[in-house]
């Protein structure tokens, strides 16, 4: 991996604060009923939860009152995990007319978001280098 610039620590700290703020906001939306668990994404050795609700354009409701109670209980657990920073928002899933917020983390078998930062930084650095080389190649033609 390449060496980062001198402000890399500040960048990571800023991004961590942004992700933390998004996690807290999602927890508040879960606790106020604006988000609820809408689905599960499975991957080898891990899973992620899809959060949806009136806030995202699609509300999920249980078929029976007891199913609603179970969903509400799971929403509280997910909100608590977000508040405790055990899980975090890892992305979104966009479909026609709505989107979902995807959360995951070590309790669900996936890596914490902070561990992705160096790999993502390296990927985008390599991508930028490749794009610049391609652009120079097109300018010479």
N, C-alpha and C positions, 0 to 999 in steps of 0.2 A: 504494500500500500504506500502511496506517496505521503510525504510529510505535509501537514496542513499549514496554513498561514498562522501568523501569531495570534489573531483574534479568534481562533477556532474554539477555545474554551468558552468565550463569551457567546458565540453563535450557538453552541450546544446548550448553554444555560438559557438563552432566550427561547430557543425552540422547545426546550423542556417546559419552560413556563407557559408557553402557548398551548402545548399539548395538555398540560395540567389544567389550565383554565378551561379548555374544551371538555375535559373529563368531568370537571366540577359542574359545568353547564349541563352536560348530558345527565348527570346525577340529579340535578334539580328538575330537569324535564321529566325524568323517570318518576321522581317522587311526587310531582304535580299531575301526573297522568297524561302529559303531552307526548311521552314516548313509552313504549312497552316492547317487550321481547316479541318479535314477529317471526323469527326463523333462526335456523342454525346452519352455519357453513362448516362442513367437515373437511379436514385435511389429514394426511398421515400423522398420527400421534397428537393431533390438536383439533380444537374447534373454535369457532368464533360465533358470536351472537349478533343477529341483525336486529336493530332497534328501529321501530317505526311508530307512527301515531299521527294525530291531527297536525302536529308540527311538520311532518314530512309528507303529508298528503294521503296517508293510509292508516286507518285505525284498526287495531286488533281487539276483538272481544271474545271472551269465552262463551261457549254454548250454554253453559249452566252457571248459576251463581257460584257453585263450588269451583268451577273452572276459572271464573273471574278472580276468586280469592287466591287460587294457586298462582295465577299470572301476576297478581298484585304482590304476592309474597316473593316471587322470583324477581320482580322489578326492584323491590326493596333490597334484596341481596346484591343484585348487579349494581345498584346505586351505591351501596356500601363499599363494594369492591372498587368502584371508580373513585369514591371519596378517599379511600385508604391507599389509592394509587397502586393497587394490586393488578388491575387491568386498565387498559386505556383504549382510546379510539384509535383504530388502525386503518380506517378508510371509510369509504362510502360505496354503496351499490346503487346505481342510477338506472331506473326503468322508465317507461312511458308514464308521465304524469306524477311520478313520486320518486322518492329516494329513501334509502335506509342508511343508518349509521352503524358501522360494524365495530364491535369491541372484542378484544381478546387480551390474553396475557398469560403469564406463567401458571396461574391456577387452571387454565384451560389447555395447558400443554404447549403453548407457543412462547417464543422469546419475548422479553420485554422490549418495548419500542426503542429504548436507548441503545440496545445492542445492534439495531439496524443502522444507526446513524453513520458509523464509519464505512460500512459497506455501501450505503446510499451515496455518501460523499465521494467515494472512489468511483462508483458507477457514473455519476454525473460529471466528474472530472474527466474520465475516459471518454464519455459521450461527447463532451464539449471539444476535446482534442480531435476526435474523429470528425465531428461536424466542421470544425475549422479547416481540417485538412481537405475534406470534400469540397468545401466552399472555395478554397484556393485552387483546387483542381478545375472547378467549373469556370473560374475567372480566367484561367489560362487558355481556355478553348476559344 
